Amino acid sequence: MLQAKVQRKVRLGVIGLGERGRGLVSNLLSMDDVEVAAVCDSSEDRLQMTMELAEAADRQKPEGYRDYKALLERDDVEGVIISTGWTSHVEIAIAAMKAGKYVGSEVGGAASLDECLELVRTSEATGVPCMLLENCCYGREEMTLFNMVRKGLFGQLVHCQGGYEHDLREEIAKEGENRFIDHYVKRNADTYPTHGLGPVAKYLGINRGNQFLTLSSMASKSRGLKRWMEHNLDKEHPLREREITQGDIVTTMIKCANGETILLVLDTTLPRPYSRNGRVQGTNGIWIENNQSIYIEGKSAHHAWEPFDNYRSEYEHPLWKEFIQDGVQGGHGGMDYLCLRAFVESIQLRIEPPIDVYDMAAWMAVTVLSEQSIALGGHPVSFPDFTKGKWTRRSQAPSSKYSLDQIDETIFADLRSGS
């Protein structure tokens, strides 16, 4: 069972109740061992919609706040989930850690390296963990690949790819003058790196025996979003006059300490189907997302692709086997739910979360570093070592069914036997 009966109830606060925040609240309301004790948003309408969610779920209504600092003063709230606009994630996370609350923060790129460093310093000084809620790490496909990597199916990893390839032109324009358009008008960077990078970083053991060393990025010209607005917005619409700085395609290469390379692609302003551009390649074989194909030397027909489905049943991650048995639920195919369960369990057991503050800082820093590299014509820039050298000797991550560093088969065996 994903919700172990022996675990105590956790009282959480949720800060930021837009569409994403309310979706997370809905997931939390379905968990018997979680109480959403407090919620916060500057909009009274959003607060009311969240209260209605609790009522519809036959759960106690949370206390509503307009100021997150007031929520953080509550002694009965153990952890907070931050789902506000990207630019406020770090500020609230730092305040929450100083208030002694476990932090689960929604994803987004960093605005500066200083804020990444401050996240790490605050967590280290307070002893309070901070988790990036990178749900793609808990996708069924990504966890199957993690299991295959750990079992050595690909041999020694050499190269991985990931990205965020999603036609967002209409969504960006629809949002008008709020948070999204500013990223396209004022920045030229990989502004949304973590969906593609997070799972790859875990395959490669980043921050536990491996590290990002350098990064080089280039951006194409910017045409897609401007063209879409000219063809689809009223002539009087103010966005038609805005100049777009963000390149249509941002390509980033990362070199790792153990010699691997990573290719990231951001592609959100041209027509295309959705993809996270996944690729895992090692000395024994290769998997590619876009054709759902795999080739394993000695298993696949000589020089011939075969369907990835041929390997799913044998290499399904035990967490997903359990999830399917219990009944998959939650948004984005279930990975939202599993990511939240990982956060809840870390509070219940008082352990470091599977995606810790060092991961959060390193993954978010890609935005700032890619912006610098693009401005320098693709010149390589160095990653800060957020662990201050600890990556070479960090102890093994806590054993957990939600671990993204190891797979402890005994946990799942114990659960199956009922012990």
C-alpha positions as a Markdown table, in Angstrom:
| # | Residue | x | y | z |
|---|---|---|---|---|
| 1 | Met | 0.0 | 0.0 | 0.0 |
| 2 | Leu | 1.3 | 3.5 | -0.9 |
| 3 | Gln | -0.2 | 4.9 | 2.3 |
| 4 | Ala | 1.3 | 2.7 | 5.0 |
| 5 | Lys | -1.1 | 2.4 | 7.9 |
| 6 | Val | 1.6 | 2.6 | 10.5 |
| 7 | Gln | 2.5 | 6.2 | 9.5 |
| 8 | Arg | 1.1 | 9.1 | 11.4 |
| 9 | Lys | -1.0 | 11.9 | 9.9 |
| 10 | Val | 0.9 | 14.9 | 8.5 |
| 11 | Arg | -0.5 | 18.4 | 8.6 |
| 12 | Leu | 0.4 | 20.5 | 5.6 |
| 13 | Gly | 0.0 | 24.1 | 4.3 |
| 14 | Val | -0.3 | 24.9 | 0.6 |
| 15 | Ile | 0.8 | 28.3 | -0.6 |
| 16 | Gly | -0.4 | 29.3 | -4.1 |
| 17 | Leu | -3.8 | 28.2 | -5.2 |
| 18 | Gly | -3.9 | 28.7 | -9.0 |
| 19 | Glu | -4.8 | 25.8 | -11.2 |
| 20 | Arg | -1.6 | 23.9 | -10.3 |
| 21 | Gly | -2.0 | 24.5 | -6.6 |
| 22 | Arg | -5.6 | 23.4 | -6.5 |
| 23 | Gly | -4.6 | 20.2 | -8.4 |
| 24 | Leu | -2.1 | 19.4 | -5.7 |
| 25 | Val | -4.6 | 20.1 | -3.0 |
| 26 | Ser | -7.0 | 17.6 | -4.6 |
| 27 | Asn | -4.3 | 15.0 | -4.5 |
| 28 | Leu | -3.6 | 15.7 | -0.9 |
| 29 | Leu | -7.2 | 15.5 | 0.1 |
| 30 | Ser | -7.4 | 11.9 | -1.2 |
| 31 | Met | -4.7 | 10.8 | 1.3 |
| 32 | Asp | -5.9 | 9.5 | 4.6 |
| 33 | Asp | -2.7 | 10.3 | 6.4 |
| 34 | Val | -2.6 | 14.0 | 5.3 |
| 35 | Glu | -4.5 | 16.9 | 6.6 |
| 36 | Val | -4.5 | 20.1 | 4.6 |
| 37 | Ala | -4.6 | 22.4 | 7.6 |
| 38 | Ala | -4.0 | 25.8 | 6.0 |
| 39 | Val | -3.9 | 27.3 | 2.5 |
| 40 | Cys | -2.8 | 30.7 | 1.2 |
| 41 | Asp | -3.4 | 32.8 | -1.8 |
| 42 | Ser | -3.7 | 36.5 | -2.5 |
| 43 | Ser | -7.0 | 35.9 | -4.3 |
| 44 | Glu | -10.1 | 35.4 | -2.3 |
| 45 | Asp | -11.8 | 33.6 | -5.2 |
| 46 | Arg | -9.0 | 31.0 | -5.3 |
| 47 | Leu | -9.2 | 30.5 | -1.5 |
| 48 | Gln | -13.0 | 29.9 | -1.9 |
| 49 | Met | -12.5 | 27.4 | -4.7 |
| 50 | Thr | -10.1 | 25.5 | -2.5 |
| 51 | Met | -12.5 | 25.4 | 0.4 |
| 52 | Glu | -15.1 | 23.9 | -2.0 |
| 53 | Leu | -12.6 | 21.2 | -2.9 |
| 54 | Ala | -12.3 | 20.2 | 0.7 |
| 55 | Glu | -16.0 | 20.2 | 1.2 |
| 56 | Ala | -16.5 | 18.1 | -1.9 |
| 57 | Ala | -14.0 | 15.6 | -0.6 |
| 58 | Asp | -15.8 | 15.5 | 2.8 |
| 59 | Arg | -12.7 | 16.8 | 4.5 |
| 60 | Gln | -12.3 | 19.5 | 7.1 |
| 61 | Lys | -11.9 | 22.9 | 5.5 |
| 62 | Pro | -8.4 | 24.4 | 5.9 |
| 63 | Glu | -7.8 | 27.7 | 7.4 |
| 64 | Gly | -7.4 | 30.4 | 4.7 |
| 65 | Tyr | -4.7 | 33.0 | 4.6 |
| 66 | Arg | -3.8 | 35.9 | 2.3 |
| 67 | Asp | -0.3 | 36.3 | 3.6 |
| 68 | Tyr | 2.0 | 33.3 | 3.6 |
| 69 | Lys | 4.0 | 34.6 | 6.5 |
| 70 | Ala | 1.0 | 34.3 | 8.7 |
| 71 | Leu | 0.6 | 30.6 | 7.6 |
| 72 | Leu | 4.2 | 29.9 | 8.5 |
| 73 | Glu | 3.6 | 31.1 | 12.1 |
| 74 | Arg | 1.4 | 28.1 | 12.8 |
| 75 | Asp | 3.1 | 25.6 | 15.1 |
| 76 | Asp | 0.8 | 22.7 | 13.9 |
| 77 | Val | 1.9 | 22.8 | 10.3 |
| 78 | Glu | 4.9 | 20.5 | 9.6 |
| 79 | Gly | 5.4 | 21.1 | 6.0 |
| 80 | Val | 4.4 | 23.5 | 3.2 |
| 81 | Ile | 3.9 | 23.1 | -0.5 |
| 82 | Ile | 4.8 | 26.1 | -2.6 |
| 83 | Ser | 2.9 | 26.5 | -5.9 |
| 84 | Thr | 3.0 | 30.2 | -6.5 |
| 85 | Gly | 4.6 | 32.0 | -9.5 |
| 86 | Trp | 8.1 | 30.9 | -10.3 |
| 87 | Thr | 9.9 | 34.0 | -9.1 |
| 88 | Ser | 8.5 | 33.7 | -5.6 |
| 89 | His | 9.4 | 30.0 | -5.0 |
| 90 | Val | 12.8 | 30.6 | -3.4 |
| 91 | Glu | 11.8 | 33.5 | -1.2 |
| 92 | Ile | 8.9 | 31.5 | 0.3 |
| 93 | Ala | 11.0 | 28.3 | 0.6 |
| 94 | Ile | 13.7 | 30.2 | 2.6 |
| 95 | Ala | 11.1 | 31.7 | 4.9 |
| 96 | Ala | 9.5 | 28.3 | 5.4 |
| 97 | Met | 12.8 | 26.6 | 6.3 |
| 98 | Lys | 13.6 | 29.3 | 8.8 |
| 99 | Ala | 10.1 | 28.7 | 10.3 |
| 100 | Gly | 11.0 | 25.0 | 10.7 |
| 101 | Lys | 8.7 | 23.7 | 7.9 |
| 102 | Tyr | 9.7 | 20.9 | 5.5 |
| 103 | Val | 9.4 | 22.5 | 2.0 |
| 104 | Gly | 8.0 | 21.0 | -1.2 |
| 105 | Ser | 8.5 | 23.5 | -4.0 |
| 106 | Glu | 7.0 | 23.4 | -7.5 |
| 107 | Val | 9.4 | 23.6 | -10.4 |
| 108 | Gly | 10.9 | 26.5 | -12.3 |
| 109 | Gly | 14.2 | 27.9 | -13.3 |
| 110 | Ala | 16.2 | 30.1 | -11.0 |
| 111 | Ala | 16.5 | 33.9 | -11.4 |
| 112 | Ser | 20.1 | 34.0 | -10.0 |
| 113 | Leu | 22.8 | 31.8 | -8.7 |
| 114 | Asp | 22.7 | 33.7 | -5.4 |
| 115 | Glu | 19.2 | 32.4 | -4.7 |
| 116 | Cys | 20.3 | 28.9 | -5.4 |
| 117 | Leu | 23.2 | 29.3 | -2.9 |
| 118 | Glu | 20.9 | 30.9 | -0.3 |
| 119 | Leu | 18.5 | 27.9 | -0.6 |
| 120 | Val | 21.4 | 25.5 | 0.2 |
| 121 | Arg | 22.8 | 27.7 | 3.0 |
| 122 | Thr | 19.4 | 28.0 | 4.7 |
| 123 | Ser | 18.7 | 24.3 | 4.6 |
| 124 | Glu | 22.2 | 23.5 | 6.0 |
| 125 | Ala | 21.9 | 26.2 | 8.7 |
| 126 | Thr | 18.4 | 25.2 | 9.8 |
| 127 | Gly | 18.7 | 21.5 | 9.3 |
| 128 | Val | 15.3 | 21.7 | 7.5 |
| 129 | Pro | 15.0 | 19.7 | 4.2 |
| 130 | Cys | 13.7 | 21.3 | 1.0 |
| 131 | Met | 12.4 | 19.1 | -1.9 |
| 132 | Leu | 11.8 | 20.1 | -5.5 |
| 133 | Leu | 8.5 | 18.6 | -6.6 |
| 134 | Glu | 9.9 | 17.4 | -10.0 |
| 135 | Asn | 7.0 | 15.0 | -10.8 |
| 136 | Cys | 8.6 | 13.7 | -14.0 |
| 137 | Cys | 11.1 | 11.7 | -11.8 |
| 138 | Tyr | 8.1 | 9.6 | -10.8 |
| 139 | Gly | 6.7 | 9.0 | -14.3 |
| 140 | Arg | 6.2 | 5.3 | -15.1 |
| 141 | Glu | 8.6 | 5.4 | -18.0 |
| 142 | Glu | 11.3 | 7.3 | -16.1 |
| 143 | Met | 11.1 | 4.9 | -13.2 |
| 144 | Thr | 11.3 | 1.9 | -15.5 |
| 145 | Leu | 14.4 | 3.4 | -17.0 |
| 146 | Phe | 15.9 | 4.1 | -13.6 |
| 147 | Asn | 15.4 | 0.4 | -12.7 |
| 148 | Met | 17.0 | -0.6 | -16.0 |
| 149 | Val | 20.0 | 1.7 | -15.4 |
| 150 | Arg | 20.5 | 0.4 | -11.9 |
| 151 | Lys | 20.4 | -3.2 | -13.1 |
| 152 | Gly | 23.0 | -2.4 | -15.7 |
| 153 | Leu | 21.0 | -3.1 | -18.8 |
| 154 | Phe | 22.5 | -0.1 | -20.6 |
| 155 | Gly | 26.0 | -0.8 | -19.4 |
| 156 | Gln | 28.0 | 2.2 | -18.4 |
| 157 | Leu | 26.1 | 5.4 | -19.3 |
| 158 | Val | 27.8 | 7.7 | -21.7 |
| 159 | His | 25.1 | 10.2 | -22.9 |
| 160 | Cys | 21.6 | 11.2 | -21.9 |
| 161 | Gln | 19.1 | 13.7 | -23.4 |
| 162 | Gly | 16.0 | 15.4 | -22.1 |
| 163 | Gly | 14.0 | 18.6 | -22.5 |
| 164 | Tyr | 10.7 | 20.3 | -22.6 |
| 165 | Glu | 9.2 | 20.4 | -26.0 |
| 166 | His | 5.6 | 21.7 | -25.8 |
| 167 | Asp | 3.8 | 24.1 | -28.0 |
| 168 | Leu | 2.8 | 26.8 | -25.5 |
| 169 | Arg | 2.1 | 29.7 | -27.9 |
| 170 | Glu | -1.6 | 30.0 | -27.2 |
| 171 | Glu | -1.1 | 29.5 | -23.4 |
| 172 | Ile | 1.6 | 32.2 | -23.2 |
| 173 | Ala | -0.5 | 34.7 | -25.2 |
| 174 | Lys | -3.6 | 33.8 | -23.2 |
| 175 | Glu | -1.8 | 34.6 | -20.0 |
| 176 | Gly | -1.3 | 38.2 | -21.1 |
| 177 | Glu | 0.8 | 40.4 | -18.9 |
| 178 | Asn | 1.4 | 38.0 | -16.1 |
| 179 | Arg | 4.3 | 35.7 | -15.2 |
| 180 | Phe | 4.7 | 33.6 | -18.3 |
| 181 | Ile | 5.1 | 36.3 | -20.9 |
| 182 | Asp | 7.8 | 38.0 | -18.9 |
| 183 | His | 10.0 | 35.0 | -19.3 |
| 184 | Tyr | 9.8 | 35.3 | -23.1 |
| 185 | Val | 10.1 | 39.1 | -23.3 |
| 186 | Lys | 13.0 | 39.6 | -20.8 |
| 187 | Arg | 15.0 | 36.4 | -20.9 |
| 188 | Asn | 16.8 | 34.1 | -23.3 |
| 189 | Ala | 17.6 | 30.9 | -21.5 |
| 190 | Asp | 16.4 | 27.4 | -20.8 |
| 191 | Thr | 13.8 | 28.7 | -18.5 |
| 192 | Tyr | 12.2 | 25.3 | -17.8 |
| 193 | Pro | 14.9 | 22.7 | -17.5 |
| 194 | Thr | 13.9 | 20.3 | -14.7 |
| 195 | His | 11.4 | 18.1 | -16.4 |
| 196 | Gly | 14.0 | 16.7 | -18.7 |
| 197 | Leu | 17.0 | 17.1 | -16.5 |
| 198 | Gly | 15.7 | 15.7 | -13.2 |
| 199 | Pro | 15.3 | 12.0 | -14.2 |
| 200 | Val | 18.6 | 12.1 | -16.1 |
| 201 | Ala | 20.4 | 13.6 | -13.1 |
| 202 | Lys | 19.2 | 10.7 | -11.0 |
| 203 | Tyr | 20.2 | 8.1 | -13.6 |
| 204 | Leu | 23.7 | 9.6 | -13.5 |
| 205 | Gly | 24.0 | 9.9 | -9.7 |
| 206 | Ile | 24.4 | 13.7 | -9.7 |
| 207 | Asn | 25.4 | 15.1 | -6.3 |
| 208 | Arg | 26.1 | 11.6 | -5.1 |
| 209 | Gly | 29.4 | 10.5 | -6.7 |
| 210 | Asn | 28.9 | 12.7 | -9.9 |
| 211 | Gln | 28.5 | 16.3 | -10.6 |
| 212 | Phe | 27.6 | 18.8 | -13.3 |
| 213 | Leu | 30.9 | 20.5 | -14.4 |
| 214 | Thr | 30.3 | 22.9 | -17.3 |
| 215 | Leu | 27.4 | 24.0 | -19.5 |
| 216 | Ser | 27.2 | 25.5 | -23.0 |
| 217 | Ser | 24.0 | 26.9 | -24.5 |
| 218 | Met | 22.9 | 28.4 | -27.8 |
| 219 | Ala | 19.5 | 29.9 | -28.7 |
| 220 | Ser | 18.0 | 30.1 | -32.2 |
| 221 | Lys | 16.4 | 33.2 | -33.6 |
| 222 | Ser | 13.0 | 34.1 | -32.1 |
| 223 | Arg | 10.1 | 33.9 | -34.6 |
| 224 | Gly | 7.4 | 31.4 | -33.5 |
| 225 | Leu | 5.7 | 33.3 | -30.7 |
| 226 | Lys | 5.6 | 36.7 | -32.5 |
| 227 | Arg | 4.3 | 35.1 | -35.6 |
| 228 | Trp | 1.5 | 33.3 | -33.7 |
| 229 | Met | 0.5 | 36.5 | -32.0 |
| 230 | Glu | 0.4 | 38.4 | -35.2 |
| 231 | His | -1.9 | 35.8 | -36.8 |
| 232 | Asn | -4.2 | 35.1 | -33.7 |
| 233 | Leu | -4.5 | 38.2 | -31.6 |
| 234 | Asp | -6.6 | 41.2 | -32.2 |
| 235 | Lys | -4.8 | 44.1 | -33.9 |
| 236 | Glu | -5.3 | 46.2 | -30.7 |
| 237 | His | -4.0 | 43.5 | -28.4 |
| 238 | Pro | -1.0 | 44.9 | -26.4 |
| 239 | Leu | 1.1 | 41.7 | -26.8 |
| 240 | Arg | 1.4 | 42.3 | -30.5 |
| 241 | Glu | 3.7 | 45.2 | -29.8 |
| 242 | Arg | 6.0 | 43.3 | -27.4 |
| 243 | Glu | 9.4 | 42.1 | -28.7 |
| 244 | Ile | 10.3 | 38.5 | -27.8 |
| 245 | Thr | 13.8 | 37.9 | -26.6 |
| 246 | Gln | 13.5 | 34.1 | -26.0 |
| 247 | Gly | 14.9 | 32.0 | -28.8 |
| 248 | Asp | 12.5 | 29.4 | -30.3 |
| 249 | Ile | 14.9 | 26.6 | -29.6 |
| 250 | Val | 17.5 | 26.6 | -26.8 |
| 251 | Thr | 20.0 | 23.8 | -26.9 |
| 252 | Thr | 22.2 | 23.1 | -23.8 |
| 253 | Met | 25.1 | 20.7 | -23.4 |
| 254 | Ile | 26.3 | 19.7 | -19.9 |
| 255 | Lys | 29.6 | 17.8 | -19.1 |
| 256 | Cys | 29.6 | 15.7 | -16.0 |
| 257 | Ala | 32.5 | 14.9 | -13.7 |
| 258 | Asn | 32.4 | 11.2 | -14.6 |
| 259 | Gly | 32.6 | 12.0 | -18.3 |
| 260 | Glu | 29.0 | 11.8 | -19.4 |
| 261 | Thr | 27.3 | 14.4 | -21.6 |
| 262 | Ile | 23.7 | 15.6 | -21.3 |
| 263 | Leu | 21.8 | 17.4 | -24.1 |
| 264 | Leu | 18.8 | 19.5 | -23.1 |
| 265 | Val | 16.3 | 21.2 | -25.5 |
| 266 | Leu | 13.7 | 23.8 | -24.7 |
| 267 | Asp | 11.2 | 24.2 | -27.5 |
| 268 | Thr | 7.9 | 25.9 | -26.6 |
| 269 | Thr | 7.1 | 28.5 | -29.3 |
| 270 | Leu | 6.9 | 26.4 | -32.5 |
| 271 | Pro | 4.2 | 24.0 | -33.7 |
| 272 | Arg | 5.0 | 20.4 | -32.5 |
| 273 | Pro | 3.6 | 17.5 | -30.5 |
| 274 | Tyr | 4.6 | 17.2 | -26.8 |
| 275 | Ser | 7.9 | 15.4 | -25.9 |
| 276 | Arg | 10.5 | 15.4 | -23.2 |
| 277 | Asn | 13.2 | 14.4 | -25.7 |
| 278 | Gly | 14.3 | 11.5 | -23.7 |
| 279 | Arg | 17.4 | 9.4 | -24.6 |
| 280 | Val | 19.5 | 7.1 | -22.5 |
| 281 | Gln | 22.7 | 5.6 | -24.1 |
| 282 | Gly | 25.4 | 3.5 | -22.7 |
| 283 | Thr | 28.0 | 0.9 | -23.6 |
| 284 | Asn | 25.3 | -1.8 | -23.9 |
| 285 | Gly | 22.5 | 0.0 | -25.7 |
| 286 | Ile | 20.1 | 2.9 | -26.2 |
| 287 | Trp | 16.5 | 4.0 | -25.5 |
| 288 | Ile | 14.8 | 6.8 | -27.3 |
| 289 | Glu | 11.5 | 8.4 | -26.2 |
| 290 | Asn | 10.1 | 9.8 | -29.5 |
| 291 | Asn | 9.9 | 6.4 | -31.2 |
| 292 | Gln | 9.4 | 4.4 | -28.0 |
| 293 | Ser | 12.3 | 2.2 | -29.1 |
| 294 | Ile | 15.2 | 0.4 | -27.5 |
| 295 | Tyr | 18.2 | -1.5 | -28.7 |
| 296 | Ile | 20.2 | -3.7 | -26.3 |
| 297 | Glu | 23.3 | -5.4 | -27.7 |
| 298 | Gly | 23.0 | -9.2 | -27.3 |
| 299 | Lys | 19.2 | -9.0 | -26.8 |
| 300 | Ser | 17.8 | -7.0 | -29.7 |
| 301 | Ala | 18.0 | -8.2 | -33.3 |
| 302 | His | 21.3 | -7.0 | -34.9 |
| 303 | His | 21.2 | -3.3 | -35.6 |
| 304 | Ala | 17.4 | -3.3 | -35.3 |
| 305 | Trp | 15.1 | -1.3 | -33.0 |
| 306 | Glu | 12.5 | -3.1 | -30.9 |
| 307 | Pro | 9.5 | -1.7 | -28.9 |
| 308 | Phe | 10.3 | -0.4 | -25.4 |
| 309 | Asp | 7.1 | -2.3 | -24.3 |
| 310 | Asn | 9.1 | -5.5 | -24.7 |
| 311 | Tyr | 11.0 | -4.6 | -21.5 |
| 312 | Arg | 8.3 | -3.0 | -19.4 |
| 313 | Ser | 7.0 | -6.0 | -17.5 |
| 314 | Glu | 10.5 | -7.3 | -16.6 |
| 315 | Tyr | 11.8 | -3.9 | -15.6 |
| 316 | Glu | 8.8 | -2.2 | -14.2 |
| 317 | His | 9.8 | -0.3 | -11.0 |
| 318 | Pro | 8.4 | -2.0 | -7.9 |
| 319 | Leu | 6.8 | 1.3 | -6.8 |
| 320 | Trp | 4.8 | 1.4 | -10.0 |
| 321 | Lys | 3.9 | -2.3 | -9.7 |
| 322 | Glu | 2.4 | -1.4 | -6.4 |
| 323 | Phe | 0.8 | 1.7 | -7.7 |
| 324 | Ile | -0.9 | -0.1 | -10.5 |
| 325 | Gln | -2.1 | -2.8 | -8.1 |
| 326 | Asp | -3.6 | -0.2 | -5.7 |
| 327 | Gly | -5.1 | 1.9 | -8.5 |
| 328 | Val | -3.2 | 4.7 | -10.3 |
| 329 | Gln | -4.5 | 8.2 | -9.3 |
| 330 | Gly | -3.6 | 11.8 | -9.5 |
| 331 | Gly | -2.6 | 14.1 | -12.3 |
| 332 | His | -0.1 | 13.7 | -15.1 |
| 333 | Gly | -0.7 | 9.9 | -15.3 |
| 334 | Gly | -0.1 | 9.4 | -11.6 |
| 335 | Met | 3.3 | 11.0 | -11.2 |
| 336 | Asp | 1.9 | 14.0 | -9.3 |
| 337 | Tyr | 0.5 | 11.6 | -6.7 |
| 338 | Leu | 3.8 | 9.7 | -6.2 |
| 339 | Cys | 5.8 | 12.8 | -6.0 |
| 340 | Leu | 3.6 | 14.2 | -3.2 |
| 341 | Arg | 3.7 | 10.8 | -1.4 |
| 342 | Ala | 7.5 | 11.0 | -1.5 |
| 343 | Phe | 7.3 | 14.4 | 0.2 |
| 344 | Val | 4.8 | 13.3 | 2.8 |
| 345 | Glu | 6.8 | 10.2 | 3.7 |
| 346 | Ser | 10.0 | 12.3 | 4.2 |
| 347 | Ile | 8.1 | 14.3 | 6.8 |
| 348 | Gln | 6.6 | 11.2 | 8.4 |
| 349 | Leu | 10.0 | 9.5 | 8.7 |
| 350 | Arg | 11.9 | 12.8 | 9.3 |
| 351 | Ile | 14.4 | 12.0 | 6.6 |
| 352 | Glu | 15.9 | 13.8 | 3.6 |
| 353 | Pro | 13.5 | 13.9 | 0.6 |
| 354 | Pro | 14.5 | 12.0 | -2.5 |
| 355 | Ile | 15.0 | 15.3 | -4.4 |
| 356 | Asp | 17.0 | 17.3 | -1.9 |
| 357 | Val | 18.1 | 21.0 | -1.7 |
| 358 | Tyr | 21.4 | 20.2 | -3.6 |
| 359 | Asp | 19.4 | 18.7 | -6.5 |
| 360 | Met | 17.0 | 21.6 | -6.5 |
| 361 | Ala | 19.8 | 24.2 | -6.6 |
| 362 | Ala | 21.8 | 22.4 | -9.4 |
| 363 | Trp | 18.8 | 21.7 | -11.6 |
| 364 | Met | 17.4 | 25.2 | -11.3 |
| 365 | Ala | 20.8 | 26.8 | -11.9 |
| 366 | Val | 20.7 | 25.6 | -15.5 |
| 367 | Thr | 18.4 | 28.5 | -16.3 |
| 368 | Val | 20.9 | 31.2 | -15.1 |
| 369 | Leu | 23.9 | 29.4 | -16.5 |
| 370 | Ser | 22.3 | 28.9 | -19.9 |
| 371 | Glu | 21.4 | 32.6 | -20.0 |
| 372 | Gln | 25.0 | 33.5 | -19.3 |
| 373 | Ser | 26.3 | 31.1 | -21.9 |
| 374 | Ile | 23.9 | 32.3 | -24.6 |
| 375 | Ala | 25.0 | 35.9 | -23.9 |
| 376 | Leu | 28.6 | 34.8 | -24.4 |
| 377 | Gly | 27.9 | 33.2 | -27.8 |
| 378 | Gly | 27.8 | 29.6 | -26.4 |
| 379 | His | 30.9 | 29.9 | -24.3 |
| 380 | Pro | 31.1 | 27.2 | -21.6 |
| 381 | Val | 30.4 | 28.3 | -18.1 |
| 382 | Ser | 31.1 | 26.4 | -14.8 |
| 383 | Phe | 28.5 | 25.0 | -12.4 |
| 384 | Pro | 28.9 | 26.1 | -8.8 |
| 385 | Asp | 29.5 | 23.1 | -6.5 |
| 386 | Phe | 26.5 | 23.5 | -4.2 |
| 387 | Thr | 27.7 | 20.5 | -2.1 |
| 388 | Lys | 31.1 | 22.2 | -1.4 |
| 389 | Gly | 32.9 | 19.0 | -2.3 |
| 390 | Lys | 30.5 | 16.6 | -0.5 |
| 391 | Trp | 29.3 | 15.1 | -3.8 |
| 392 | Thr | 32.5 | 12.9 | -3.9 |
| 393 | Arg | 31.8 | 11.3 | -0.5 |
| 394 | Arg | 28.1 | 11.8 | 0.4 |
| 395 | Ser | 26.5 | 9.0 | 2.3 |
| 396 | Gln | 23.9 | 6.9 | 0.7 |
| 397 | Ala | 20.5 | 8.5 | 0.4 |
| 398 | Pro | 17.9 | 7.2 | 3.0 |
| 399 | Ser | 16.3 | 3.9 | 2.0 |
| 400 | Ser | 12.7 | 4.5 | 1.0 |
| 401 | Lys | 10.2 | 3.1 | -1.6 |
| 402 | Tyr | 10.3 | 6.6 | -3.1 |
| 403 | Ser | 14.1 | 6.7 | -3.3 |
| 404 | Leu | 15.5 | 8.0 | -6.6 |
| 405 | Asp | 19.1 | 6.9 | -5.7 |
| 406 | Gln | 18.6 | 3.2 | -5.0 |
| 407 | Ile | 15.9 | 0.5 | -5.2 |
| 408 | Asp | 15.5 | -1.4 | -2.0 |
| 409 | Glu | 13.6 | -4.6 | -3.1 |
| 410 | Thr | 13.3 | -5.7 | 0.5 |
| 411 | Ile | 10.9 | -2.8 | 1.2 |
| 412 | Phe | 8.5 | -4.0 | -1.4 |
| 413 | Ala | 9.0 | -7.7 | -0.5 |
| 414 | Asp | 8.0 | -6.8 | 3.1 |
| 415 | Leu | 4.9 | -5.0 | 2.0 |
| 416 | Arg | 3.8 | -7.9 | -0.2 |
| 417 | Ser | 4.2 | -10.3 | 2.7 |
| 418 | Gly | 2.2 | -8.0 | 5.0 |
| 419 | Ser | 5.0 | -7.5 | 7.5 |
